[in-house]
Amino acid sequence: MPVKLVQSTPSAYRYPLLIKQLLLTPLAIAPAQEITYQGKLRYTYRTLNERIGRLANVLTGLGVESGQTVAMMDWDSHRYLECFFAVPMMGAILQTVNVRLSPEQILYTLNHARADVLLVNSEFFPILQQIAGELETVKTFVLISDEAEMPAAPVAMAGEYEALLDAAAHEFDFPDFDENAQATTFYTTGTTGNPKGVYPKNLSYPTRFA
């Protein structure tokens, strides 16, 4: 016997359960609560929200549209947190690059995910130098660095992460869309053949492999 559904009234407001909804509670009840990264950086939820808006404006200015893939090649930093919100909230897809893979496997995952933009920490420039000539879809690179002096990059960079955020507006009108939209892409370790992609929905669980 099928489950019995309760019918909603025509006037009921329906909105998708998107990642952006996760920001509503901390901004409403604890906007001054601090987030810390390795004890080196501290900022509030209010600042996090502003940085998410700035990042979305930066990515839009770089040509990122809904459905496109932004790859993140960094350590587990505050920048990852910002990308985990900003990119899916735009309707784009965040690819979390597994930096523990071999250069050949990293290249495979970037090409398989058809990444359009790559945000890359300067510590991984040696890997980028090895694979840059074989990247099939990446058109834009953004520099990430924790160094006092910006290192020489093996490819042309659209800018440095913090400088780009500083120059961007902090307000961004994040749209509503179907909560089943793909939010992120990540890859298995590839112990049996090439790494396999996992595609979680916006505010949901991994749904399929490829």
RAGIDA-V407502 format. One record per residue. N is the residue number from 1. RES is the residue in three letters. PHI is phi in radians with two decimals (999 if undefined). Layout:
# RAGIDA-V407502
n:N res:RES phi:PHI
n:N res:RES phi:PHI
This chain:
# RAGIDA-V407502
n:1 res:MET phi:999
n:2 res:PRO phi:-1.21
n:3 res:VAL phi:-1.13
n:4 res:LYS phi:-1.73
n:5 res:LEU phi:-1.64
n:6 res:VAL phi:-1.55
n:7 res:GLN phi:-1.38
n:8 res:SER phi:-1.37
n:9 res:THR phi:-1.25
n:10 res:PRO phi:-1.02
n:11 res:SER phi:-1.48
n:12 res:ALA phi:-1.16
n:13 res:TYR phi:-1.49
n:14 res:ARG phi:-1.97
n:15 res:TYR phi:-2.37
n:16 res:PRO phi:-1.21
n:17 res:LEU phi:-1.47
n:18 res:LEU phi:-1.64
n:19 res:ILE phi:-0.99
n:20 res:LYS phi:-1.06
n:21 res:GLN phi:-1.15
n:22 res:LEU phi:-1.15
n:23 res:LEU phi:-1.46
n:24 res:LEU phi:-1.11
n:25 res:THR phi:-1.16
n:26 res:PRO phi:-1.08
n:27 res:LEU phi:-1.25
n:28 res:ALA phi:-1.43
n:29 res:ILE phi:-1.96
n:30 res:ALA phi:-2.57
n:31 res:PRO phi:-1.10
n:32 res:ALA phi:-1.63
n:33 res:GLN phi:-1.08
n:34 res:GLU phi:-1.60
n:35 res:ILE phi:-1.91
n:36 res:THR phi:-2.20
n:37 res:TYR phi:-2.11
n:38 res:GLN phi:0.94
n:39 res:GLY phi:1.27
n:40 res:LYS phi:-1.63
n:41 res:LEU phi:-2.38
n:42 res:ARG phi:-2.35
n:43 res:TYR phi:-2.68
n:44 res:THR phi:-1.55
n:45 res:TYR phi:-1.07
n:46 res:ARG phi:-1.09
n:47 res:THR phi:-1.16
n:48 res:LEU phi:-0.99
n:49 res:ASN phi:-1.05
n:50 res:GLU phi:-1.15
n:51 res:ARG phi:-1.18
n:52 res:ILE phi:-1.08
n:53 res:GLY phi:-1.10
n:54 res:ARG phi:-1.08
n:55 res:LEU phi:-1.09
n:56 res:ALA phi:-1.08
n:57 res:ASN phi:-1.16
n:58 res:VAL phi:-1.09
n:59 res:LEU phi:-1.12
n:60 res:THR phi:-1.09
n:61 res:GLY phi:-1.12
n:62 res:LEU phi:-1.51
n:63 res:GLY phi:1.69
n:64 res:VAL phi:-1.26
n:65 res:GLU phi:-2.13
n:66 res:SER phi:-1.01
n:67 res:GLY phi:1.56
n:68 res:GLN phi:-1.48
n:69 res:THR phi:-1.96
n:70 res:VAL phi:-1.92
n:71 res:ALA phi:-1.68
n:72 res:MET phi:-2.09
n:73 res:MET phi:-2.09
n:74 res:ASP phi:-2.60
n:75 res:TRP phi:-1.28
n:76 res:ASP phi:-1.33
n:77 res:SER phi:-1.97
n:78 res:HIS phi:-1.06
n:79 res:ARG phi:-1.17
n:80 res:TYR phi:-1.09
n:81 res:LEU phi:-1.01
n:82 res:GLU phi:-1.11
n:83 res:CYS phi:-1.21
n:84 res:PHE phi:-1.08
n:85 res:PHE phi:-1.60
n:86 res:ALA phi:-1.05
n:87 res:VAL phi:-1.17
n:88 res:PRO phi:-1.13
n:89 res:MET phi:-1.14
n:90 res:MET phi:-1.38
n:91 res:GLY phi:1.61
n:92 res:ALA phi:-1.56
n:93 res:ILE phi:-2.08
n:94 res:LEU phi:-1.65
n:95 res:GLN phi:-1.71
n:96 res:THR phi:-1.57
n:97 res:VAL phi:-1.32
n:98 res:ASN phi:-1.39
n:99 res:VAL phi:-1.30
n:100 res:ARG phi:-1.51
n:101 res:LEU phi:-1.28
n:102 res:SER phi:-1.24
n:103 res:PRO phi:-0.95
n:104 res:GLU phi:-1.15
n:105 res:GLN phi:-1.28
n:106 res:ILE phi:-1.07
n:107 res:LEU phi:-1.02
n:108 res:TYR phi:-1.03
n:109 res:THR phi:-1.15
n:110 res:LEU phi:-1.13
n:111 res:ASN phi:-1.25
n:112 res:HIS phi:-1.15
n:113 res:ALA phi:-1.36
n:114 res:ARG phi:0.96
n:115 res:ALA phi:-1.12
n:116 res:ASP phi:-1.71
n:117 res:VAL phi:-2.25
n:118 res:LEU phi:-2.17
n:119 res:LEU phi:-1.62
n:120 res:VAL phi:-2.32
n:121 res:ASN phi:-1.27
n:122 res:SER phi:-1.05
n:123 res:GLU phi:-1.13
n:124 res:PHE phi:-1.81
n:125 res:PHE phi:-1.04
n:126 res:PRO phi:-1.02
n:127 res:ILE phi:-1.22
n:128 res:LEU phi:-1.03
n:129 res:GLN phi:-1.09
n:130 res:GLN phi:-1.24
n:131 res:ILE phi:-1.89
n:132 res:ALA phi:-0.95
n:133 res:GLY phi:-1.21
n:134 res:GLU phi:-1.93
n:135 res:LEU phi:-1.24
n:136 res:GLU phi:-1.61
n:137 res:THR phi:-2.18
n:138 res:VAL phi:-1.17
n:139 res:LYS phi:-1.89
n:140 res:THR phi:-2.36
n:141 res:PHE phi:-2.15
n:142 res:VAL phi:-2.12
n:143 res:LEU phi:-1.43
n:144 res:ILE phi:-2.05
n:145 res:SER phi:-2.69
n:146 res:ASP phi:-1.81
n:147 res:GLU phi:-1.47
n:148 res:ALA phi:-1.16
n:149 res:GLU phi:-1.96
n:150 res:MET phi:-1.23
n:151 res:PRO phi:-1.30
n:152 res:ALA phi:-1.21
n:153 res:ALA phi:-1.71
n:154 res:PRO phi:-1.33
n:155 res:VAL phi:-2.40
n:156 res:ALA phi:-1.18
n:157 res:MET phi:-1.86
n:158 res:ALA phi:-1.32
n:159 res:GLY phi:2.73
n:160 res:GLU phi:-1.73
n:161 res:TYR phi:-0.85
n:162 res:GLU phi:-1.16
n:163 res:ALA phi:-1.13
n:164 res:LEU phi:-1.13
n:165 res:LEU phi:-1.13
n:166 res:ASP phi:-1.04
n:167 res:ALA phi:-1.54
n:168 res:ALA phi:-1.73
n:169 res:ALA phi:-1.23
n:170 res:HIS phi:-1.60
n:171 res:GLU phi:-1.74
n:172 res:PHE phi:-2.55
n:173 res:ASP phi:-1.56
n:174 res:PHE phi:-1.30
n:175 res:PRO phi:-1.40
n:176 res:ASP phi:-1.59
n:177 res:PHE phi:-2.74
n:178 res:ASP phi:-1.08
n:179 res:GLU phi:-1.17
n:180 res:ASN phi:-1.43
n:181 res:ALA phi:-1.09
n:182 res:GLN phi:-1.11
n:183 res:ALA phi:-1.82
n:184 res:THR phi:-2.46
n:185 res:THR phi:-2.40
n:186 res:PHE phi:-2.43
n:187 res:TYR phi:-2.20
n:188 res:THR phi:-1.22
n:189 res:THR phi:-1.34
n:190 res:GLY phi:1.25
n:191 res:THR phi:-1.24
n:192 res:THR phi:-2.16
n:193 res:GLY phi:1.56
n:194 res:ASN phi:-1.18
n:195 res:PRO phi:-0.99
n:196 res:LYS phi:-1.82
n:197 res:GLY phi:-1.49
n:198 res:VAL phi:-2.10
n:199 res:TYR phi:-2.11
n:200 res:PRO phi:-1.24
n:201 res:LYS phi:-1.38
n:202 res:ASN phi:-1.11
n:203 res:LEU phi:1.00
n:204 res:SER phi:-2.59
n:205 res:TYR phi:-1.97
n:206 res:PRO phi:-0.91
n:207 res:THR phi:-2.00
n:208 res:ARG phi:-2.82
n:209 res:PHE phi:-1.99
n:210 res:ALA phi:-2.51
